[in-house]
Amino acid sequence: MKLVVKKEGELLDYLYENIDMPKKRIKQYLTHGAIYVNNNKTTKFNYKLVPGMNIVIDTDSKNKKTLPFEVLFEDDHIIVVNKPSGLLTIATAKEKEKTLYHIVREYLVSKDKNARVFIVHRLDKDTSGVVVLAKDEKTKNTLQENWNEYVDLREYVAVVHGVPKKSEDTIKQYLKETKTNLVYASRDNDGKEAITNYKVVSSNEDYSLLSIKIETGRKNQIRVAMATIKHPIVGDKKYGIRDNYDRLYLHANRLRMYYPEIRKSILFETSNPSEFKKIMK
């Protein structure tokens, strides 16, 4: 079964309203990975739809090529994914193939041998969450050149050690970097300005879950800000304290971007990683 999206909406509700099928059965197709949006399998009931997207319900989907992580949005010009923690966005001198760029490129080429992909912005290797990639150079250049104007929301969730004295605050710093690539806050205010806003969402005896919005996009900005107020991010081996966690508890969960192709803003959003939920129980 195939259909073309005519109006914005969320996948489950849209299908229920536009095809003759019980909602329970649609949920089963979603749960078992039998629904594709623009050739990408999704199990998200609230997958964001925009006009022009193609939806296919296919019960024989075992042989379809998919990415090993969630695709939040894809059309002819961009692909937006939920990057796992521990994966480099782009190659370094030491690592060429185990990168987000390489994995997405191989996936796109498997569907179209002439496909290309371009990095629009990056996340730290240890940070998970929303990353936007372009499928053509023109789109890449347009987004990069206008990034600060197009993106009006960059939100993260983090789990930090302890409970901050202030339930919400703005941390303004000037960041510099050592020759060994360690970022630090300058006492002389002569570095690059970094503005980090946080709000405590919940706390237990040992940890706090924070919602964080950044007004600047500096390297390691959030990690340094939390370390500076003596509440480092859990699992931060570079700026934090020794603990037994094997991932950085920092996740880019929401990014709202004006998308010139459709002349409106789109909110790309993910749920909190399961590890975050477990540690906050």
C-alpha positions as a printed Julia matrix, in Angstrom:
281×3 Matrix{Float64}:
  0.0    0.0    0.0
  1.34   3.41  -1.0
  0.21   6.97  -0.4
  1.56  10.5   -0.73
  1.26  12.85   2.24
 -1.1   15.76   1.53
 -0.82  17.68   4.8
  1.37  17.93   7.89
  0.74  15.55  10.74
  2.03  12.64  12.77
  2.37   9.24  11.12
 -0.04   7.14  13.18
 -2.83   9.71  13.21
 -2.32  10.53   9.54
 -2.59   6.88   8.48
 -5.64   6.33  10.66
 -7.38   9.3    9.06
 -6.41   8.47   5.48
 -6.57   4.7    5.04
 -9.21   2.12   5.79
 -7.42   0.24   8.55
 -7.97  -0.1   12.32
 -5.54   1.93  14.44
 -4.49  -1.24  16.29
 -3.38  -2.85  13.01
 -1.48   0.29  11.96
  0.34   0.19  15.3
  1.28  -3.44  14.66
  2.75  -2.55  11.27
  4.74   0.25  12.89
  5.96  -1.91  15.76
  7.14  -4.63  13.38
  8.97  -2.24  11.07
  6.68  -2.63   8.07
  6.07   1.08   7.39
  8.46   3.22   5.36
  8.49   7.0    4.94
 10.53   8.08   1.92
 12.02   4.57   1.83
 13.11   4.74   5.47
 11.71   2.33   8.02
 10.27   3.97  11.1
  8.62   2.64  14.23
  7.73   6.07  15.61
  4.0    6.68  16.02
  4.63  10.45  16.05
  6.99  10.58  13.05
  6.62  14.09  11.63
  5.11  14.23   8.14
  5.18  17.06   5.62
  3.42  17.26   2.25
  5.08  15.3   -0.54
  6.46  12.48   1.58
  5.82   8.93   0.36
  4.48   6.28   2.76
  4.65   2.56   2.02
  3.12  -0.17   4.19
  5.02  -3.35   3.41
  4.62  -6.53   5.47
  7.59  -8.14   3.7
 10.22  -5.65   4.83
 13.01  -7.91   6.08
 15.27  -7.32   3.1
 15.01  -3.53   3.07
 18.26  -1.66   3.69
 18.07   0.56   6.74
 20.38   2.59   8.92
 21.45   1.24  12.31
 19.95   4.33  13.96
 16.78   6.37  13.74
 15.98   8.57  10.74
 13.98  11.57  11.93
 13.37  13.13   8.53
 14.41  12.61   4.92
 13.57  14.16   1.57
 15.47  14.87  -1.63
 17.72  17.5   -0.01
 18.39  16.57   3.62
 18.46  13.59   5.96
 18.16  14.09   9.72
 19.25  11.28  12.04
 19.56  10.44  15.71
 23.32   9.9   16.11
 24.37   7.33  18.72
 26.87   8.16  21.45
 30.41   7.03  20.65
 30.17   7.67  16.91
 32.24  10.37  15.22
 30.29  12.72  12.97
 33.07  12.94  10.39
 36.43  11.27   9.78
 39.64  12.11  11.6
 43.24  11.15  10.89
 42.77   8.08  13.11
 39.28   7.04  12.03
 37.98   7.07   8.44
 35.13   4.58   8.22
 33.34   4.29  11.56
 31.7    7.69  11.26
 28.18   9.0   10.87
 29.12  10.45   7.49
 30.44   7.13   6.17
 27.45   5.09   7.41
 24.88   7.51   5.98
 26.77   7.75   2.68
 26.86   3.95   2.28
 23.15   3.77   3.05
 22.24   6.43   0.47
 24.52   4.94  -2.19
 22.84   1.55  -1.69
 19.62   3.19  -2.91
 21.19   5.47  -5.53
 24.74   4.93  -6.77
 25.06   8.66  -7.53
 23.97   9.78  -4.06
 26.11  12.27  -2.15
 26.05  13.47   1.45
 27.48  16.52   3.2
 27.92  17.34   6.88
 25.97  20.47   7.86
 26.93  20.58  11.55
 28.52  18.26  14.11
 28.06  16.75  17.52
 30.91  15.57  19.74
 31.72  11.88  19.34
 30.32  11.08  22.79
 27.18  13.21  22.44
 24.1   11.58  20.91
 21.15  13.2   19.18
 19.88  15.2   16.23
 22.25  15.73  13.29
 21.33  17.29   9.93
 23.11  16.18   6.74
 22.6   17.52   3.23
 22.25  15.5    0.04
 23.6   18.18  -2.28
 26.24  20.88  -2.05
 23.85  23.77  -2.62
 21.7   22.77   0.35
 24.79  22.25   2.5
 26.13  25.7    1.68
 22.77  27.4    2.23
 22.27  25.78   5.64
 25.83  26.35   6.83
 25.97  29.96   5.71
 22.7   30.78   7.44
 22.91  28.33  10.35
 22.69  30.88  13.17
 19.72  32.57  11.51
 17.91  29.38  10.48
 18.28  27.5   13.78
 16.31  29.11  16.61
 16.29  26.19  19.07
 19.12  23.87  20.1
 18.05  21.87  23.11
 19.83  19.1   24.98
 19.14  16.83  27.92
 21.92  15.88  30.32
 22.32  13.93  33.51
 24.78  15.57  35.93
 26.27  14.6   39.25
 24.49  16.12  42.26
 21.77  18.75  42.42
 22.53  22.34  41.32
 21.72  25.0   43.92
 19.82  27.0   41.32
 16.93  25.17  39.67
 17.6   27.17  36.51
 20.33  29.55  35.44
 22.3   31.04  32.56
 26.03  30.33  32.41
 27.99  32.87  30.4
 31.64  32.06  29.75
 34.51  32.86  27.43
 36.13  29.68  26.2
 39.68  29.02  25.09
 41.47  25.84  24.07
 44.83  24.41  25.06
 47.31  22.86  22.65
 46.06  19.46  23.83
 42.47  20.33  22.73
 41.15  20.88  26.25
 38.54  23.65  26.39
 38.45  25.87  29.47
 36.77  29.04  30.71
 39.06  32.05  30.53
 39.33  34.19  33.67
 40.17  37.21  31.54
 37.04  36.95  29.37
 39.2   36.94  26.24
 37.97  33.75  24.59
 34.89  32.89  22.51
 31.61  33.77  24.21
 29.5   30.78  25.23
 25.98  31.08  26.67
 24.35  28.01  28.21
 20.88  27.96  29.8
 19.85  25.06  32.0
 16.79  24.0   33.98
 16.53  21.12  36.44
 13.81  18.73  35.28
 14.13  16.14  38.05
 16.59  14.95  40.7
 17.27  11.96  42.9
 19.85  11.42  45.64
 22.8   11.31  43.25
 21.9   12.88  39.92
 19.87  15.58  38.19
 18.26  15.56  34.77
 18.69  18.92  33.06
 17.09  20.55  30.06
 19.72  22.71  28.37
 19.36  25.33  25.66
 22.42  26.91  24.09
 22.63  30.33  22.48
 26.09  29.67  21.04
 27.62  26.55  19.55
 31.11  26.33  21.0
 33.19  23.17  21.21
 32.48  21.23  24.45
 30.43  24.22  25.66
 27.88  22.33  27.76
 30.45  19.96  29.24
 32.66  22.85  30.4
 29.7   24.83  31.75
 28.48  21.95  33.91
 32.0   21.18  35.16
 32.47  24.85  36.05
 29.46  24.85  38.42
 30.73  21.61  40.02
 28.02  19.41  38.5
 29.82  17.61  35.68
 27.95  15.45  33.22
 27.79  11.76  34.07
 30.27   9.72  32.04
 32.35  12.75  31.05
 35.89  11.38  31.12
 37.37  14.61  29.76
 35.85  17.27  32.03
 34.06  15.25  34.69
 34.84  12.97  37.59
 35.65   9.28  37.59
 32.49   7.2   37.51
 31.54   3.81  36.13
 29.43   4.94  33.19
 30.57   4.08  29.68
 28.78   6.84  27.78
 28.43  10.59  28.07
 24.99  11.46  29.41
 24.44  14.34  27.0
 21.86  14.14  24.22
 20.78  16.7   21.61
 17.06  16.04  21.73
 15.51  18.99  19.89
 16.55  21.19  16.99
 14.23  23.63  15.25
 15.41  24.85  11.86
 13.97  26.99   9.1
 14.03  24.81   6.01
 14.13  26.98   2.87
 12.95  24.13   0.64
  9.47  24.29   2.2
  9.81  27.88   3.49
  8.94  27.04   7.08
 10.56  25.78  10.26
 10.68  22.11  11.21
 11.21  20.76  14.72
 13.36  17.62  14.78
 12.87  15.82  18.08
 13.93  12.58  19.76
 12.99  10.88  23.01
 15.47  10.65  25.89
 17.87   7.68  25.68
 16.83   4.7   27.81
 20.01   5.02  29.89
 18.88   8.47  31.04
 15.55   7.11  32.21
 17.18   4.25  34.13
 19.68   6.4   36.02
 16.95   8.83  37.11
 14.66   6.18  38.61
